Amino acid sequence: MKRKTVILIGSEGLIGNNFKNFLLRKDLNVLAVDVKNRQNTNKGNFIYLKKDISKPKTINDAVKIAEKFFFGADYVIDCSYPYMKLRKNLSSKNIKILRKNLAVNITNPIMICEMFCEYFKKKKKIGNIILMGSIQGIMAPKFDHYKKTDMNSPVEYTVLKFGIVGIVKYFAKFYGKNNININCISPGGILNNQTNIFLKNYKKDCLTKGMLNPSDLNSALDFLMSEDSKMVNGQNIVIDDGWSL
Ligand SMILES: NC(=O)c1ccc[n+]([C@@H]2O[C@H](COP(=O)([O-])OP(=O)(O)OC[C@H]3O[C@@H](n4cnc5c(N)ncnc54)[C@H](O)[C@@H]3O)[C@@H](O)[C@H]2O)c1
């Protein structure tokens, strides 16, 4: 049987790197795409493409590589977060940052869905796209969690992540009849050296654990990639230890 192939975008990040290791433990080919430098460890079922996903050419190149070295692409998982600069406050002085953040981070997932859906459709392949949302894409931030920290959650992040939920619904409806599934995973905060005060504030609104480990997302990824989720399309799977309750 032909081994299936995943194009994993943002493979060198906190969540992407965890997904990469998870996927490589399975019987899959992984074509990882990220802008970061990485020692060339291409071998057997793993190829690394150091490229910027905001360029349509990168998507075309990834498809070509998947076609040449594997049996084409079957799954696309986008864990990239291209423009990370977040405004510290709601000041119009920072309007350039706001514009860039919205433009890049909304354009990319739309382009990824459009181009890969067209690829799957043209090739008559069963396609599967998984995007990353966030708990900030299902409700307003819990502002009190940021008190006495230098962290914040600006309105653009909320807009971007609500946008992801809209994107998966739109494309699932548009391409679902072509046997293409498009869903997103919305995690709660992931542990990454946050201050104790923030961790404590955050945990107060959760049930058992509070902030998550990246590996807490693996079972949802596994489900969305499985045959069992064939009837799940255009949905947002929230994994947040009760943060949103
Ligand atoms: N970390 C969290 O707490 C958390 C919580 C909820 C949702 N999310 C979402 O999950 C996703 C991944 O988050 P993360 O924490 O792993 O982010 P991260 O910053 O650790 O990783 C993002 C990766 O994307 C890569 N990247 C950036 N621009 C790129 C480009 N133009 N082309 C290709 N690769 C590019 C970066 O090099 C990096 O490796 C994001 O959408 C984020 O909003 C994260």
PDBQT file of the ligand as one rigid body, heavy atoms in Angstrom, charges set to zero:
ROOT
HETATM    1  N1  LIG A 301       1.533  28.352  21.377  1.00  0.00    +0.000 N 
HETATM    2  C1  LIG A 301       0.297  28.500  21.830  1.00  0.00    +0.000 C 
HETATM    3  O1  LIG A 301       0.056  28.703  23.045  1.00  0.00    +0.000 OA
HETATM    4  C2  LIG A 301      -0.856  28.420  20.876  1.00  0.00    +0.000 A 
HETATM    5  C3  LIG A 301      -2.152  28.322  21.413  1.00  0.00    +0.000 A 
HETATM    6  C4  LIG A 301      -3.224  28.263  20.561  1.00  0.00    +0.000 A 
HETATM    7  C5  LIG A 301      -3.024  28.317  19.199  1.00  0.00    +0.000 A 
HETATM    8  N2  LIG A 301      -1.763  28.426  18.682  1.00  0.00    +0.000 N 
HETATM    9  C6  LIG A 301      -1.620  28.479  17.234  1.00  0.00    +0.000 C 
HETATM   10  O2  LIG A 301      -0.902  27.352  16.762  1.00  0.00    +0.000 OA
HETATM   11  C7  LIG A 301      -0.091  27.710  15.651  1.00  0.00    +0.000 C 
HETATM   12  C8  LIG A 301       1.363  27.348  15.941  1.00  0.00    +0.000 C 
HETATM   13  O3  LIG A 301       1.752  28.023  17.132  1.00  0.00    +0.000 OA
HETATM   14  P1  LIG A 301       3.213  27.827  17.754  1.00  0.00    +0.000 P 
HETATM   15  O4  LIG A 301       3.134  28.267  19.167  1.00  0.00    +0.000 OA
HETATM   16  O5  LIG A 301       3.736  26.470  17.429  1.00  0.00    +0.000 OA
HETATM   17  O6  LIG A 301       4.018  28.936  16.943  1.00  0.00    +0.000 OA
HETATM   18  P2  LIG A 301       5.602  29.025  16.752  1.00  0.00    +0.000 P 
HETATM   19  O7  LIG A 301       5.920  30.464  16.577  1.00  0.00    +0.000 OA
HETATM   20  O8  LIG A 301       6.318  28.269  17.812  1.00  0.00    +0.000 OA
HETATM   21  O9  LIG A 301       5.839  28.279  15.373  1.00  0.00    +0.000 OA
HETATM   22  C9  LIG A 301       5.481  28.845  14.154  1.00  0.00    +0.000 C 
HETATM   23  C10 LIG A 301       6.424  28.293  13.101  1.00  0.00    +0.000 C 
HETATM   24  O10 LIG A 301       6.029  28.873  11.839  1.00  0.00    +0.000 OA
HETATM   25  C11 LIG A 301       7.226  29.169  11.131  1.00  0.00    +0.000 C 
HETATM   26  N3  LIG A 301       6.943  30.203  10.142  1.00  0.00    +0.000 N 
HETATM   27  C12 LIG A 301       6.774  31.520  10.372  1.00  0.00    +0.000 A 
HETATM   28  N4  LIG A 301       6.581  32.158   9.214  1.00  0.00    +0.000 NA
HETATM   29  C13 LIG A 301       6.622  31.232   8.237  1.00  0.00    +0.000 A 
HETATM   30  C14 LIG A 301       6.495  31.297   6.830  1.00  0.00    +0.000 A 
HETATM   31  N5  LIG A 301       6.259  32.453   6.208  1.00  0.00    +0.000 N 
HETATM   32  N6  LIG A 301       6.616  30.147   6.120  1.00  0.00    +0.000 NA
HETATM   33  C15 LIG A 301       6.863  28.966   6.748  1.00  0.00    +0.000 A 
HETATM   34  N7  LIG A 301       6.986  28.848   8.090  1.00  0.00    +0.000 NA
HETATM   35  C16 LIG A 301       6.866  29.982   8.815  1.00  0.00    +0.000 A 
HETATM   36  C17 LIG A 301       8.188  29.666  12.215  1.00  0.00    +0.000 C 
HETATM   37  O11 LIG A 301       9.535  29.640  11.745  1.00  0.00    +0.000 OA
HETATM   38  C18 LIG A 301       7.904  28.691  13.325  1.00  0.00    +0.000 C 
HETATM   39  O12 LIG A 301       8.735  27.564  13.242  1.00  0.00    +0.000 OA
HETATM   40  C19 LIG A 301      -0.340  29.209  15.419  1.00  0.00    +0.000 C 
HETATM   41  O13 LIG A 301      -1.359  29.352  14.466  1.00  0.00    +0.000 OA
HETATM   42  C20 LIG A 301      -0.829  29.688  16.770  1.00  0.00    +0.000 C 
HETATM   43  O14 LIG A 301      -1.648  30.830  16.661  1.00  0.00    +0.000 OA
HETATM   44  C21 LIG A 301      -0.675  28.461  19.507  1.00  0.00    +0.000 A 
ENDROOT
TORSDOF 0
